[in-house]
Amino acid sequence: MAEWPIIPSDVIQWFSAVFANANLAVAERLQNIPNARETSLDEVLINAVIPHSPPRIMGSGATVEMQVHNIGGLARLERWETADIAITVFVYRAGALLAQKIGLLQSKRLFPKNRDVEDEDPVGFVYGMNKFLRKEPGRPLGAIHRNFVFDDSCRYSSTDSENRQQEQIDRFNEKFGEAIYYLFYNPPIVPLTVRYPVTAYQKVISAPLGCRVVRADEVAAAMRKPRTANGPSLKQIDSVALTSNWRLEYWAADLLLNCKVGQQFDSENEQLVGSMLMRRSGPIAAAIALNINL
């Protein structure tokens, strides 16, 4: 495997700023729409990255460019997936590829105490706009007047209760090396209460909690303490994530670009990476490729 090249500090700082902005965007969505479906939060993150994708020249002389491919939530309907977002890094010098690596994120959102979160709707997906054209005859006031409460006892309730997903992640990481991590979507702070109907849009300029990346083996440990059908709680994750629990931007820039997380790949294991990325019906909902020309 080729030695990982040193990435200029201004490239790392730029990539960190891109994902810090995406982190704030997701936290702001949860602050204002606390029952947003999980897949929509993936889209918020990707949409926040896209404006920074055109090629640019850094002060160090390096050129960076991102290619963003977003399939959306289609791949998740009626199935469970191994990872949601792939970030690949390709490093060149004078047009020659020096090294390449990948980090994969399986995203899960924190559910409020009432667990009132929009579900995936396979039937609505098939029938398109019928839901909007054929309204229910009446809507109870309780559907409008709701409180969404977040604290450290709240759970990542979409985490697979039978551990099928975790087993698949473990198999991939054992075969390829530690490449899949959990990305936890959280509100900007906890405790937090959001009351419907709202009175104004809440702008988020700081998210002390926000999006966090946790090693898959530490999440597996949280799911065993004790085993629950409702997913691990924020408090459980905090208690077992002793070597990770990184902010999204720190994981993406300081760790991934410096080859401290994720896995390098070459022709020997490229087929395994391709099985994750190159099939439209595959498990990845979105992919971000960062090209760095030194």
C-alpha positions in Angstrom: 0.0 0.0 0.0 1.4 3.5 -0.9 2.5 5.7 1.9 -0.2 8.3 2.7 1.1 11.8 1.6 1.1 14.8 3.9 -1.9 17.0 3.2 -1.4 20.7 3.4 -2.8 22.4 6.5 -4.9 24.8 4.5 -6.7 21.9 2.8 -7.4 20.3 6.2 -8.8 23.6 7.5 -10.9 24.2 4.5 -12.4 20.6 4.6 -13.0 21.1 8.3 -14.9 24.4 7.7 -17.1 22.6 5.0 -18.2 19.9 7.4 -18.6 22.3 10.3 -21.1 24.2 8.2 -22.8 20.9 7.4 -22.9 20.1 11.1 -24.6 23.4 11.9 -27.1 22.9 9.0 -28.2 19.5 10.4 -28.4 20.8 14.0 -30.5 23.7 12.8 -32.9 21.4 10.9 -33.4 19.4 14.1 -33.9 22.6 16.2 -36.7 23.7 13.9 -38.1 20.4 12.7 -37.5 18.0 15.6 -39.5 15.1 13.9 -37.7 15.3 10.6 -37.1 11.9 9.0 -33.6 10.5 9.1 -33.1 10.5 5.4 -33.9 14.2 5.1 -31.1 14.9 7.5 -28.7 13.1 5.2 -29.9 15.4 2.4 -29.4 18.5 4.6 -25.8 17.4 5.1 -25.1 16.7 1.5 -26.8 20.0 0.3 -24.6 21.9 2.7 -21.5 20.4 1.2 -22.5 20.9 -2.5 -21.9 24.7 -2.7 -18.2 24.1 -1.8 -17.6 21.5 -4.5 -16.2 23.6 -7.4 -12.4 23.4 -7.8 -10.3 25.9 -5.9 -6.7 26.8 -5.5 -5.4 26.9 -1.9 -2.6 29.1 -0.6 -0.3 26.1 -0.4 -0.7 25.7 -4.2 -2.9 22.5 -3.8 -6.1 22.3 -5.9 -9.1 20.7 -4.3 -12.4 19.6 -5.8 -15.4 17.7 -4.5 -17.7 15.4 -6.5 -21.0 14.8 -4.8 -23.4 12.1 -5.8 -26.7 11.8 -4.0 -29.2 9.0 -4.7 -31.4 9.9 -1.7 -33.6 7.7 0.4 -34.6 5.3 -2.4 -32.1 2.6 -1.5 -33.5 2.3 2.0 -37.1 1.5 1.2 -38.1 -2.0 2.5 -34.5 -2.8 3.4 -31.7 -2.0 5.8 -28.3 -0.7 4.7 -24.7 -1.0 5.8 -23.8 2.7 5.4 -25.4 5.9 4.2 -22.6 8.3 3.3 -19.2 7.5 1.8 -16.3 9.9 1.7 -13.5 9.0 -0.6 -10.2 10.9 -0.8 -7.9 10.8 -3.9 -4.5 12.5 -3.7 -2.6 13.4 -6.9 0.7 15.1 -7.7 1.2 16.4 -11.3 -1.8 14.3 -12.4 -0.5 11.0 -11.0 -2.6 9.2 -8.4 -0.5 8.9 -5.2 -3.1 7.3 -2.7 -6.7 6.8 -2.1 -8.9 6.0 0.9 -12.4 5.8 2.1 -14.5 6.4 5.3 -18.1 5.3 5.5 -20.9 6.7 7.8 -24.0 5.0 9.0 -26.3 7.8 10.1 -28.8 7.6 12.9 -30.9 10.4 14.4 -31.7 11.0 18.1 -35.4 10.6 18.8 -37.3 12.9 21.1 -39.0 11.4 24.2 -42.3 11.1 22.5 -40.6 9.2 19.6 -42.8 11.2 17.2 -40.6 11.2 14.1 -41.7 11.0 10.5 -41.4 7.5 9.1 -40.3 6.3 5.7 -43.4 5.9 3.6 -42.9 3.2 0.9 -46.6 3.5 -0.2 -46.4 7.2 -0.5 -43.2 6.9 -2.5 -45.0 4.6 -5.0 -48.1 6.7 -5.3 -46.3 10.1 -5.5 -48.3 13.2 -4.7 -51.6 11.4 -3.6 -50.8 12.2 0.0 -51.0 15.9 -0.7 -54.0 15.7 -3.1 -56.1 13.4 -1.0 -56.1 14.9 2.5 -57.6 13.3 5.5 -61.0 14.8 6.4 -59.9 16.2 9.7 -56.8 16.7 11.7 -56.8 16.5 15.6 -55.4 19.4 17.5 -53.0 17.0 19.2 -51.2 16.7 15.8 -50.5 20.4 15.9 -49.9 21.1 19.6 -46.9 18.9 20.5 -43.8 19.1 22.6 -40.5 17.5 21.5 -38.2 17.0 24.5 -34.5 15.9 24.1 -32.2 14.9 26.9 -29.5 12.3 27.4 -32.0 9.5 28.0 -33.3 9.9 24.4 -32.4 7.1 22.1 -31.2 6.5 18.5 -34.4 4.4 18.0 -33.7 3.4 14.4 -30.6 1.4 15.4 -31.4 -2.1 14.4 -32.9 -3.9 17.4 -31.8 -7.3 16.2 -28.3 -6.2 15.4 -28.5 -7.4 11.8 -27.1 -4.1 10.6 -24.4 -4.1 13.3 -23.4 -7.6 12.3 -23.1 -6.6 8.7 -21.0 -3.6 9.7 -18.7 -5.8 11.8 -18.2 -8.2 8.9 -17.2 -5.4 6.6 -14.8 -3.8 9.1 -13.3 -7.2 9.8 -12.7 -8.0 6.2 -11.6 -4.5 5.0 -10.4 -2.8 8.2 -12.2 -0.2 10.3 -13.9 1.9 7.7 -17.6 2.2 8.7 -18.5 4.5 11.6 -21.8 5.7 13.0 -22.8 9.3 12.4 -25.3 10.5 15.1 -27.6 13.4 14.2 -28.3 15.4 17.4 -29.9 18.8 18.1 -27.5 21.6 18.9 -27.8 21.1 22.6 -29.5 18.9 25.2 -31.7 19.3 27.2 -33.9 20.9 24.6 -37.6 21.4 24.2 -39.3 22.4 21.0 -43.0 23.3 21.1 -45.4 23.0 18.2 -46.8 25.3 16.8 -43.6 27.4 16.6 -43.5 31.1 16.9 -40.4 31.8 14.8 -37.6 30.1 12.9 -34.6 29.4 15.1 -31.2 30.2 13.6 -28.3 28.0 15.0 -24.9 29.6 15.1 -23.3 27.1 17.5 -23.9 23.4 18.1 -21.9 22.0 21.1 -23.5 18.6 20.6 -24.6 18.4 16.9 -23.3 15.7 14.6 -21.0 13.1 16.2 -19.0 10.2 14.7 -18.5 7.1 16.9 -16.6 3.9 16.2 -18.8 0.9 15.3 -17.4 -1.3 18.0 -18.2 1.3 20.7 -21.8 1.5 19.4 -22.0 -2.3 19.6 -20.9 -2.1 23.2 -23.6 0.5 24.0 -26.3 -1.8 22.4 -25.2 -4.6 24.8 -25.6 -2.4 28.0 -28.3 -3.5 28.4 -29.8 -4.9 25.2 -32.8 -2.8 24.2 -35.3 -2.9 21.3 -35.3 0.9 21.2 -31.7 1.6 20.4 -28.9 3.0 22.6 -29.4 6.2 24.4 -27.3 9.4 24.1 -26.1 8.7 27.7 -25.1 5.1 26.8 -23.1 6.3 23.8 -21.3 8.9 25.8 -20.4 6.3 28.5 -18.8 3.8 26.1 -17.4 6.0 23.3 -14.0 6.4 25.1 -11.8 6.7 22.0 -14.2 8.4 19.5 -17.3 10.5 19.8 -15.7 13.1 17.5 -17.4 16.1 15.9 -18.2 15.4 12.3 -15.7 18.0 11.0 -12.9 16.7 13.2 -13.5 13.2 11.9 -13.6 14.3 8.2 -10.7 16.7 8.2 -8.3 16.2 11.1 -8.6 12.4 11.1 -9.7 11.2 7.7 -7.3 13.5 5.7 -4.4 12.7 8.0 -5.1 8.9 7.6 -6.0 8.3 11.2 -9.4 6.9 10.4 -10.9 5.1 7.4 -8.9 2.7 5.1 -6.6 3.1 2.1 -7.4 1.0 -0.8 -5.7 -0.1 -4.1 -6.2 -2.7 -6.8 -6.2 -5.5 -4.3 -9.3 -4.4 -2.4 -10.8 -2.0 -4.9 -13.5 -4.6 -5.7 -14.8 -4.6 -2.1 -15.0 -0.8 -2.2 -16.7 -1.0 -5.6 -19.4 -3.3 -4.2 -20.4 -0.5 -1.9 -20.3 2.4 -4.3 -20.7 1.3 -7.9 -24.2 -0.2 -7.9 -27.2 2.1 -8.0 -29.1 -0.4 -5.9 -26.3 -0.6 -3.4 -26.3 0.4 0.3 -24.9 3.9 -0.1 -27.3 6.9 -0.3 -24.7 9.5 -1.0 -21.0 9.7 -1.8 -18.5 12.6 -1.6 -15.2 12.3 -3.5 -12.5 14.8 -2.5 -9.8 15.2 -5.1 -6.6 16.8 -3.9 -3.9 17.7 -6.4 -0.7 18.6 -4.6 
